[in-house]
């Protein structure tokens, strides 16, 4: 019985940790990548700098 408890408790705690990580809103937000929006702000920034697409 002790062996079963010793296996179940750590796995349960790890499952809770994974569940909390997956539910985070900032998980898909990478600040290193440029933001893309519907207004085409990245294209306007390139045009202002003189870069061609």
C-alpha distance matrix in Angstrom:
0.0 3.8 5.4 5.2 6.4 8.7 10.1 10.7 12.4 15.0 15.8 16.4 18.6 20.4 21.1 22.6 24.7 26.0 26.8 28.8 30.6 31.6 32.9 35.3 39.0 40.2 38.0 41.0 43.6 44.9 47.7 49.1 50.2 53.3 52.9 54.3 55.7 58.0 61.0 61.1 61.0 60.1 63.2 65.4 64.2 65.0 68.4 69.1 68.4 70.7 68.0 68.4 65.5
3.8 0.0 3.8 5.4 5.1 6.0 8.6 9.9 10.7 12.9 14.5 15.4 16.9 18.8 20.1 21.4 23.1 24.7 25.8 27.4 29.1 30.5 32.0 33.9 37.7 38.7 36.6 39.7 42.1 43.2 45.8 47.2 48.5 51.7 51.4 53.1 54.6 57.1 60.0 60.0 59.7 58.7 61.8 64.0 62.6 63.5 66.9 67.5 66.7 69.0 66.4 67.0 64.2
5.4 3.8 0.0 3.8 5.5 5.0 6.3 8.6 10.3 11.6 12.7 14.4 16.1 17.3 18.6 20.5 22.0 23.1 24.6 26.5 27.8 29.1 30.9 32.9 36.6 37.4 35.0 38.0 40.5 41.5 44.2 45.3 46.5 49.8 49.7 51.3 53.0 55.4 58.4 58.2 58.0 56.8 59.9 62.2 60.8 61.5 64.9 65.7 64.8 66.9 64.2 64.7 61.9
5.2 5.4 3.8 0.0 3.8 5.4 5.2 6.1 8.6 10.6 10.9 12.0 14.5 15.8 16.4 18.3 20.3 21.2 22.3 24.4 26.0 26.9 28.5 30.8 34.5 35.6 33.3 36.1 38.8 40.1 42.9 44.2 45.2 48.4 48.0 49.4 50.9 53.2 56.2 56.3 56.2 55.2 58.2 60.5 59.3 60.0 63.4 64.2 63.5 65.6 62.9 63.3 60.3
6.4 5.1 5.5 3.8 0.0 3.8 5.3 5.1 6.0 8.7 10.0 10.3 12.2 14.2 15.1 16.4 18.4 19.9 20.8 22.5 24.4 25.6 27.0 29.1 32.8 33.9 31.9 35.0 37.5 38.8 41.5 43.0 44.1 47.2 46.8 48.3 49.7 52.1 55.1 55.2 54.9 54.1 57.2 59.3 58.1 59.0 62.4 63.0 62.3 64.7 62.1 62.6 59.8
8.7 6.0 5.0 5.4 3.8 0.0 3.8 5.8 5.9 7.0 9.0 10.5 11.5 13.0 14.8 16.3 17.5 19.1 20.7 22.2 23.5 25.1 26.8 28.5 32.3 33.0 30.8 34.0 36.3 37.3 39.9 41.2 42.5 45.8 45.6 47.3 49.0 51.6 54.4 54.3 53.9 52.8 56.0 58.1 56.7 57.5 61.0 61.6 60.7 63.0 60.4 61.1 58.3
10.1 8.6 6.3 5.2 5.3 3.8 0.0 3.8 5.8 6.1 6.5 8.8 10.6 11.2 12.5 14.8 16.0 16.9 18.6 20.6 21.7 22.8 24.8 26.8 30.5 31.3 28.8 31.7 34.3 35.3 38.1 39.3 40.4 43.7 43.5 45.0 46.7 49.2 52.1 52.0 51.8 50.6 53.7 56.0 54.6 55.3 58.8 59.5 58.7 60.8 58.1 58.6 55.7
10.7 9.9 8.6 6.1 5.1 5.8 3.8 0.0 3.8 5.8 5.3 6.0 8.6 10.0 10.4 12.3 14.3 15.3 16.3 18.4 20.0 20.9 22.5 24.8 28.4 29.6 27.4 30.3 33.0 34.4 37.2 38.7 39.6 42.7 42.2 43.6 45.0 47.4 50.4 50.5 50.3 49.4 52.5 54.7 53.5 54.4 57.7 58.5 57.9 60.1 57.5 57.9 55.0
12.4 10.7 10.3 8.6 6.0 5.9 5.8 3.8 0.0 3.9 5.5 5.1 6.2 8.7 9.9 10.7 12.5 14.4 15.4 16.7 18.6 20.1 21.4 23.3 27.0 28.1 26.1 29.4 31.7 33.1 35.7 37.4 38.5 41.6 41.1 42.7 44.1 46.6 49.4 49.6 49.2 48.4 51.6 53.6 52.3 53.4 56.8 57.3 56.7 59.1 56.6 57.3 54.5
15.0 12.9 11.6 10.6 8.7 7.0 6.1 5.8 3.9 0.0 3.8 5.4 5.1 6.1 8.5 9.9 10.5 12.3 14.1 15.4 16.5 18.3 20.1 21.6 25.4 26.0 23.9 27.1 29.3 30.4 33.0 34.4 35.7 38.9 38.7 40.5 42.1 44.8 47.5 47.4 46.9 45.9 49.2 51.2 49.7 50.7 54.1 54.6 53.9 56.2 53.7 54.4 51.7
15.8 14.5 12.7 10.9 10.0 9.0 6.5 5.3 5.5 3.8 0.0 3.8 5.4 5.0 6.1 8.6 9.8 10.4 12.1 14.2 15.2 16.3 18.3 20.3 24.0 24.9 22.4 25.3 28.0 29.2 32.0 33.4 34.4 37.5 37.2 38.7 40.3 42.7 45.7 45.6 45.4 44.4 47.4 49.7 48.4 49.2 52.6 53.4 52.7 54.9 52.3 52.7 49.8
16.4 15.4 14.4 12.0 10.3 10.5 8.8 6.0 5.1 5.4 3.8 0.0 3.8 5.4 5.1 6.3 8.7 10.0 10.5 12.5 14.4 15.4 16.7 18.9 22.6 23.9 21.9 24.9 27.5 29.2 31.9 33.7 34.5 37.5 36.8 38.2 39.5 41.8 44.8 45.0 44.8 44.1 47.2 49.3 48.2 49.2 52.5 53.2 52.7 55.0 52.6 53.0 50.2
18.6 16.9 16.1 14.5 12.2 11.5 10.6 8.6 6.2 5.1 5.4 3.8 0.0 3.8 5.4 5.1 6.3 8.8 9.9 10.7 12.5 14.4 15.6 17.2 20.9 21.9 20.1 23.4 25.6 27.2 29.6 31.5 32.7 35.6 35.1 36.8 38.2 40.8 43.5 43.7 43.2 42.4 45.7 47.6 46.3 47.5 50.8 51.2 50.7 53.2 50.9 51.6 48.9
20.4 18.8 17.3 15.8 14.2 13.0 11.2 10.0 8.7 6.1 5.0 5.4 3.8 0.0 3.8 5.4 5.0 6.2 8.5 9.9 10.6 12.3 14.3 15.8 19.5 20.1 17.8 21.0 23.3 24.6 27.3 28.8 29.9 33.0 32.7 34.4 36.0 38.6 41.4 41.3 40.9 39.9 43.1 45.2 43.9 44.8 48.2 48.8 48.1 50.5 48.0 48.6 45.9
21.1 20.1 18.6 16.4 15.1 14.8 12.5 10.4 9.9 8.5 6.1 5.1 5.4 3.8 0.0 3.8 5.4 5.1 6.1 8.6 9.9 10.5 12.3 14.6 18.2 19.4 17.1 20.0 22.7 24.4 27.3 29.1 29.7 32.6 31.9 33.3 34.6 37.0 40.0 40.1 40.0 39.2 42.3 44.4 43.3 44.3 47.6 48.4 47.9 50.2 47.7 48.1 45.1
22.6 21.4 20.5 18.3 16.4 16.3 14.8 12.3 10.7 9.9 8.6 6.3 5.1 5.4 3.8 0.0 3.8 5.5 5.0 6.2 8.6 10.0 10.7 12.7 16.4 17.9 16.2 19.4 21.8 23.8 26.4 28.6 29.4 32.0 31.1 32.6 33.7 36.1 38.9 39.3 39.0 38.5 41.7 43.6 42.5 43.8 47.0 47.5 47.3 49.7 47.4 48.0 45.2
24.7 23.1 22.0 20.3 18.4 17.5 16.0 14.3 12.5 10.5 9.8 8.7 6.3 5.0 5.4 3.8 0.0 3.8 5.4 5.2 6.2 8.7 10.1 11.1 14.9 15.6 13.8 17.3 19.3 21.0 23.5 25.5 26.5 29.4 28.8 30.6 32.0 34.7 37.3 37.4 36.9 36.1 39.5 41.3 40.0 41.2 44.5 45.0 44.5 47.0 44.7 45.5 42.8
26.0 24.7 23.1 21.2 19.9 19.1 16.9 15.3 14.4 12.3 10.4 10.0 8.8 6.2 5.1 5.5 3.8 0.0 3.8 5.4 5.1 6.1 8.6 10.2 13.8 14.5 12.1 15.0 17.7 19.3 22.2 24.0 24.6 27.5 26.9 28.4 29.9 32.5 35.3 35.3 35.0 34.2 37.3 39.4 38.3 39.3 42.6 43.3 42.8 45.1 42.6 43.2 40.3
26.8 25.8 24.6 22.3 20.8 20.7 18.6 16.3 15.4 14.1 12.1 10.5 9.9 8.5 6.1 5.0 5.4 3.8 0.0 3.8 5.5 5.2 6.3 9.0 12.4 14.1 12.2 15.0 17.7 20.0 22.9 25.1 25.4 27.9 26.8 28.0 29.1 31.4 34.3 34.7 34.6 34.1 37.2 39.2 38.3 39.6 42.7 43.4 43.3 45.6 43.2 43.6 40.7
28.8 27.4 26.5 24.4 22.5 22.2 20.6 18.4 16.7 15.4 14.2 12.5 10.7 9.9 8.6 6.2 5.2 5.4 3.8 0.0 3.8 5.5 5.2 6.6 10.3 11.9 10.7 14.0 16.1 18.5 20.9 23.4 24.1 26.5 25.3 26.9 27.9 30.4 33.1 33.6 33.1 32.8 36.1 37.7 36.7 38.2 41.3 41.7 41.7 44.2 42.1 42.8 40.0
30.6 29.1 27.8 26.0 24.4 23.5 21.7 20.0 18.6 16.5 15.2 14.4 12.5 10.6 9.9 8.6 6.2 5.1 5.5 3.8 0.0 3.8 5.5 5.5 9.1 9.6 7.7 11.1 13.2 15.2 17.8 20.1 20.8 23.4 22.6 24.4 25.8 28.5 31.1 31.2 30.7 30.0 33.3 35.2 34.0 35.3 38.5 39.0 38.7 41.1 38.9 39.6 36.9
31.6 30.5 29.1 26.9 25.6 25.1 22.8 20.9 20.1 18.3 16.3 15.4 14.4 12.3 10.5 10.0 8.7 6.1 5.2 5.5 3.8 0.0 3.8 5.6 8.4 9.7 7.3 9.8 12.7 15.1 18.2 20.3 20.3 22.8 21.7 22.9 24.1 26.5 29.4 29.6 29.5 28.9 32.0 34.1 33.2 34.4 37.5 38.3 38.2 40.4 38.0 38.4 35.5
32.9 32.0 30.9 28.5 27.0 26.8 24.8 22.5 21.4 20.1 18.3 16.7 15.6 14.3 12.3 10.7 10.1 8.6 6.3 5.2 5.5 3.8 0.0 3.8 6.4 9.0 8.1 10.5 12.9 15.9 18.6 21.3 21.2 23.2 21.5 22.7 23.4 25.6 28.4 29.1 29.0 28.9 32.0 33.7 33.1 34.6 37.5 38.1 38.4 40.7 38.6 39.1 36.2
35.3 33.9 32.9 30.8 29.1 28.5 26.8 24.8 23.3 21.6 20.3 18.9 17.2 15.8 14.6 12.7 11.1 10.2 9.0 6.6 5.5 5.6 3.8 0.0 3.8 5.6 5.6 8.6 10.1 13.1 15.4 18.3 18.6 20.5 19.0 20.6 21.5 24.1 26.6 27.2 26.6 26.5 29.8 31.3 30.4 32.1 35.1 35.4 35.5 38.1 36.2 36.9 34.2
39.0 37.7 36.6 34.5 32.8 32.3 30.5 28.4 27.0 25.4 24.0 22.6 20.9 19.5 18.2 16.4 14.9 13.8 12.4 10.3 9.1 8.4 6.4 3.8 0.0 3.8 5.5 7.1 7.9 11.5 13.5 16.7 16.5 17.9 15.9 17.4 17.9 20.5 22.9 23.7 23.1 23.3 26.6 28.0 27.2 29.1 31.9 32.3 32.6 35.2 33.4 34.1 31.5
40.2 38.7 37.4 35.6 33.9 33.0 31.3 29.6 28.1 26.0 24.9 23.9 21.9 20.1 19.4 17.9 15.6 14.5 14.1 11.9 9.6 9.7 9.0 5.6 3.8 0.0 3.8 5.5 5.1 8.1 10.0 13.2 13.5 15.2 13.8 16.0 17.1 20.2 22.3 22.5 21.5 21.3 24.8 26.2 25.0 26.8 29.8 30.0 30.0 32.7 30.9 31.9 29.4
38.0 36.6 35.0 33.3 31.9 30.8 28.8 27.4 26.1 23.9 22.4 21.9 20.1 17.8 17.1 16.2 13.8 12.1 12.2 10.7 7.7 7.3 8.1 5.6 5.5 3.8 0.0 3.8 5.6 8.0 10.9 13.3 13.4 15.8 15.0 16.8 18.5 21.5 23.9 23.7 23.1 22.3 25.7 27.5 26.3 27.6 30.8 31.4 31.1 33.5 31.4 32.1 29.4
41.0 39.7 38.0 36.1 35.0 34.0 31.7 30.3 29.4 27.1 25.3 24.9 23.4 21.0 20.0 19.4 17.3 15.0 15.0 14.0 11.1 9.8 10.5 8.6 7.1 5.5 3.8 0.0 3.8 6.4 9.7 11.7 10.9 13.0 12.0 13.4 15.2 18.2 20.7 20.4 20.1 19.2 22.4 24.4 23.5 24.6 27.7 28.6 28.4 30.6 28.3 28.8 26.0
43.6 42.1 40.5 38.8 37.5 36.3 34.3 33.0 31.7 29.3 28.0 27.5 25.6 23.3 22.7 21.8 19.3 17.7 17.7 16.1 13.2 12.7 12.9 10.1 7.9 5.1 5.6 3.8 0.0 3.8 6.3 9.0 8.6 10.4 9.4 11.7 13.6 17.0 19.0 18.6 17.6 16.9 20.3 22.0 20.7 22.1 25.3 25.8 25.6 28.1 26.1 27.0 24.5
44.9 43.2 41.5 40.1 38.8 37.3 35.3 34.4 33.1 30.4 29.2 29.2 27.2 24.6 24.4 23.8 21.0 19.3 20.0 18.5 15.2 15.1 15.9 13.1 11.5 8.1 8.0 6.4 3.8 0.0 3.8 5.5 5.8 8.6 9.0 11.8 14.5 18.1 19.7 18.6 17.4 15.9 19.3 21.1 19.4 20.4 23.8 24.2 23.6 26.1 23.9 25.0 22.8
47.7 45.8 44.2 42.9 41.5 39.9 38.1 37.2 35.7 33.0 32.0 31.9 29.6 27.3 27.3 26.4 23.5 22.2 22.9 20.9 17.8 18.2 18.6 15.4 13.5 10.0 10.9 9.7 6.3 3.8 0.0 3.8 5.5 7.4 8.3 11.8 14.4 18.1 19.0 17.9 15.9 14.5 18.2 19.4 17.2 18.6 22.1 21.9 21.2 24.0 22.3 23.9 22.1
49.1 47.2 45.3 44.2 43.0 41.2 39.3 38.7 37.4 34.4 33.4 33.7 31.5 28.8 29.1 28.6 25.5 24.0 25.1 23.4 20.1 20.3 21.3 18.3 16.7 13.2 13.3 11.7 9.0 5.5 3.8 0.0 3.8 6.6 9.1 12.4 15.6 19.2 19.9 18.1 16.2 14.0 17.3 18.9 16.4 17.1 20.8 20.9 19.6 22.2 20.1 21.7 20.1
50.2 48.5 46.5 45.2 44.1 42.5 40.4 39.6 38.5 35.7 34.4 34.5 32.7 29.9 29.7 29.4 26.5 24.6 25.4 24.1 20.8 20.3 21.2 18.6 16.5 13.5 13.4 10.9 8.6 5.8 5.5 3.8 0.0 3.8 6.4 9.1 12.5 16.0 17.0 15.0 13.6 11.2 14.5 16.5 14.6 15.0 18.6 19.3 18.3 20.5 18.2 19.3 17.3
53.3 51.7 49.8 48.4 47.2 45.8 43.7 42.7 41.6 38.9 37.5 37.5 35.6 33.0 32.6 32.0 29.4 27.5 27.9 26.5 23.4 22.8 23.2 20.5 17.9 15.2 15.8 13.0 10.4 8.6 7.4 6.6 3.8 0.0 3.8 6.4 9.7 13.2 13.6 11.5 9.9 7.6 11.0 12.8 11.0 11.9 15.3 15.9 15.4 17.7 15.7 16.9 14.9
52.9 51.4 49.7 48.0 46.8 45.6 43.5 42.2 41.1 38.7 37.2 36.8 35.1 32.7 31.9 31.1 28.8 26.9 26.8 25.3 22.6 21.7 21.5 19.0 15.9 13.8 15.0 12.0 9.4 9.0 8.3 9.1 6.4 3.8 0.0 3.8 6.5 10.2 11.0 9.7 8.4 7.5 11.0 12.6 11.6 13.2 16.1 16.7 17.1 19.3 17.6 18.5 16.3
54.3 53.1 51.3 49.4 48.3 47.3 45.0 43.6 42.7 40.5 38.7 38.2 36.8 34.4 33.3 32.6 30.6 28.4 28.0 26.9 24.4 22.9 22.7 20.6 17.4 16.0 16.8 13.4 11.7 11.8 11.8 12.4 9.1 6.4 3.8 0.0 3.8 7.0 8.4 7.1 7.3 6.8 9.4 11.5 11.7 12.9 15.3 16.6 17.4 19.1 17.3 17.4 14.7
55.7 54.6 53.0 50.9 49.7 49.0 46.7 45.0 44.1 42.1 40.3 39.5 38.2 36.0 34.6 33.7 32.0 29.9 29.1 27.9 25.8 24.1 23.4 21.5 17.9 17.1 18.5 15.2 13.6 14.5 14.4 15.6 12.5 9.7 6.5 3.8 0.0 3.8 5.5 5.9 6.7 8.1 10.1 11.4 12.5 14.3 15.9 17.1 18.7 20.3 19.0 19.0 16.5
58.0 57.1 55.4 53.2 52.1 51.6 49.2 47.4 46.6 44.8 42.7 41.8 40.8 38.6 37.0 36.1 34.7 32.5 31.4 30.4 28.5 26.5 25.6 24.1 20.5 20.2 21.5 18.2 17.0 18.1 18.1 19.2 16.0 13.2 10.2 7.0 3.8 0.0 3.8 5.6 8.0 10.0 10.7 11.9 13.9 15.5 16.4 17.9 20.0 21.1 20.0 19.5 16.8
61.0 60.0 58.4 56.2 55.1 54.4 52.1 50.4 49.4 47.5 45.7 44.8 43.5 41.4 40.0 38.9 37.3 35.3 34.3 33.1 31.1 29.4 28.4 26.6 22.9 22.3 23.9 20.7 19.0 19.7 19.0 19.9 17.0 13.6 11.0 8.4 5.5 3.8 0.0 3.8 5.6 8.6 9.0 9.0 11.5 13.5 13.8 14.9 17.5 18.7 18.2 18.0 16.0
61.1 60.0 58.2 56.3 55.2 54.3 52.0 50.5 49.6 47.4 45.6 45.0 43.7 41.3 40.1 39.3 37.4 35.3 34.7 33.6 31.2 29.6 29.1 27.2 23.7 22.5 23.7 20.4 18.6 18.6 17.9 18.1 15.0 11.5 9.7 7.1 5.9 5.6 3.8 0.0 3.8 5.5 5.3 6.4 8.8 10.2 10.8 12.5 14.6 15.6 14.6 14.3 12.2
61.0 59.7 58.0 56.2 54.9 53.9 51.8 50.3 49.2 46.9 45.4 44.8 43.2 40.9 40.0 39.0 36.9 35.0 34.6 33.1 30.7 29.5 29.0 26.6 23.1 21.5 23.1 20.1 17.6 17.4 15.9 16.2 13.6 9.9 8.4 7.3 6.7 8.0 5.6 3.8 0.0 3.8 5.4 5.1 6.2 8.7 9.8 10.5 12.5 14.3 13.8 14.5 13.1
60.1 58.7 56.8 55.2 54.1 52.8 50.6 49.4 48.4 45.9 44.4 44.1 42.4 39.9 39.2 38.5 36.1 34.2 34.1 32.8 30.0 28.9 28.9 26.5 23.3 21.3 22.3 19.2 16.9 15.9 14.5 14.0 11.2 7.6 7.5 6.8 8.1 10.0 8.6 5.5 3.8 0.0 3.8 5.4 5.1 6.3 8.7 9.9 10.8 12.5 11.2 11.9 10.3
63.2 61.8 59.9 58.2 57.2 56.0 53.7 52.5 51.6 49.2 47.4 47.2 45.7 43.1 42.3 41.7 39.5 37.3 37.2 36.1 33.3 32.0 32.0 29.8 26.6 24.8 25.7 22.4 20.3 19.3 18.2 17.3 14.5 11.0 11.0 9.4 10.1 10.7 9.0 5.3 5.4 3.8 0.0 3.8 5.4 5.1 6.2 8.6 10.0 10.6 9.3 9.3 7.7
65.4 64.0 62.2 60.5 59.3 58.1 56.0 54.7 53.6 51.2 49.7 49.3 47.6 45.2 44.4 43.6 41.3 39.4 39.2 37.7 35.2 34.1 33.7 31.3 28.0 26.2 27.5 24.4 22.0 21.1 19.4 18.9 16.5 12.8 12.6 11.5 11.4 11.9 9.0 6.4 5.1 5.4 3.8 0.0 3.8 5.4 5.0 6.1 8.6 9.8 9.9 10.7 10.4
64.2 62.6 60.8 59.3 58.1 56.7 54.6 53.5 52.3 49.7 48.4 48.2 46.3 43.9 43.3 42.5 40.0 38.3 38.3 36.7 34.0 33.2 33.1 30.4 27.2 25.0 26.3 23.5 20.7 19.4 17.2 16.4 14.6 11.0 11.6 11.7 12.5 13.9 11.5 8.8 6.2 5.1 5.4 3.8 0.0 3.8 5.4 5.1 6.3 8.7 8.8 10.7 10.9
65.0 63.5 61.5 60.0 59.0 57.5 55.3 54.4 53.4 50.7 49.2 49.2 47.5 44.8 44.3 43.8 41.2 39.3 39.6 38.2 35.3 34.4 34.6 32.1 29.1 26.8 27.6 24.6 22.1 20.4 18.6 17.1 15.0 11.9 13.2 12.9 14.3 15.5 13.5 10.2 8.7 6.3 5.1 5.4 3.8 0.0 3.8 5.4 5.1 6.2 5.2 7.1 7.5
68.4 66.9 64.9 63.4 62.4 61.0 58.8 57.7 56.8 54.1 52.6 52.5 50.8 48.2 47.6 47.0 44.5 42.6 42.7 41.3 38.5 37.5 37.5 35.1 31.9 29.8 30.8 27.7 25.3 23.8 22.1 20.8 18.6 15.3 16.1 15.3 15.9 16.4 13.8 10.8 9.8 8.7 6.2 5.0 5.4 3.8 0.0 3.8 5.4 5.0 5.8 6.9 8.3
69.1 67.5 65.7 64.2 63.0 61.6 59.5 58.5 57.3 54.6 53.4 53.2 51.2 48.8 48.4 47.5 45.0 43.3 43.4 41.7 39.0 38.3 38.1 35.4 32.3 30.0 31.4 28.6 25.8 24.2 21.9 20.9 19.3 15.9 16.7 16.6 17.1 17.9 14.9 12.5 10.5 9.9 8.6 6.1 5.1 5.4 3.8 0.0 3.8 5.5 7.7 10.0 11.8
68.4 66.7 64.8 63.5 62.3 60.7 58.7 57.9 56.7 53.9 52.7 52.7 50.7 48.1 47.9 47.3 44.5 42.8 43.3 41.7 38.7 38.2 38.4 35.5 32.6 30.0 31.1 28.4 25.6 23.6 21.2 19.6 18.3 15.4 17.1 17.4 18.7 20.0 17.5 14.6 12.5 10.8 10.0 8.6 6.3 5.1 5.4 3.8 0.0 3.8 5.6 9.0 11.2
70.7 69.0 66.9 65.6 64.7 63.0 60.8 60.1 59.1 56.2 54.9 55.0 53.2 50.5 50.2 49.7 47.0 45.1 45.6 44.2 41.1 40.4 40.7 38.1 35.2 32.7 33.5 30.6 28.1 26.1 24.0 22.2 20.5 17.7 19.3 19.1 20.3 21.1 18.7 15.6 14.3 12.5 10.6 9.8 8.7 6.2 5.0 5.5 3.8 0.0 3.8 6.5 9.7
68.0 66.4 64.2 62.9 62.1 60.4 58.1 57.5 56.6 53.7 52.3 52.6 50.9 48.0 47.7 47.4 44.7 42.6 43.2 42.1 38.9 38.0 38.6 36.2 33.4 30.9 31.4 28.3 26.1 23.9 22.3 20.1 18.2 15.7 17.6 17.3 19.0 20.0 18.2 14.6 13.8 11.2 9.3 9.9 8.8 5.2 5.8 7.7 5.6 3.8 0.0 3.8 6.6
68.4 67.0 64.7 63.3 62.6 61.1 58.6 57.9 57.3 54.4 52.7 53.0 51.6 48.6 48.1 48.0 45.5 43.2 43.6 42.8 39.6 38.4 39.1 36.9 34.1 31.9 32.1 28.8 27.0 25.0 23.9 21.7 19.3 16.9 18.5 17.4 19.0 19.5 18.0 14.3 14.5 11.9 9.3 10.7 10.7 7.1 6.9 10.0 9.0 6.5 3.8 0.0 3.8
65.5 64.2 61.9 60.3 59.8 58.3 55.7 55.0 54.5 51.7 49.8 50.2 48.9 45.9 45.1 45.2 42.8 40.3 40.7 40.0 36.9 35.5 36.2 34.2 31.5 29.4 29.4 26.0 24.5 22.8 22.1 20.1 17.3 14.9 16.3 14.7 16.5 16.8 16.0 12.2 13.1 10.3 7.7 10.4 10.9 7.5 8.3 11.8 11.2 9.7 6.6 3.8 0.0
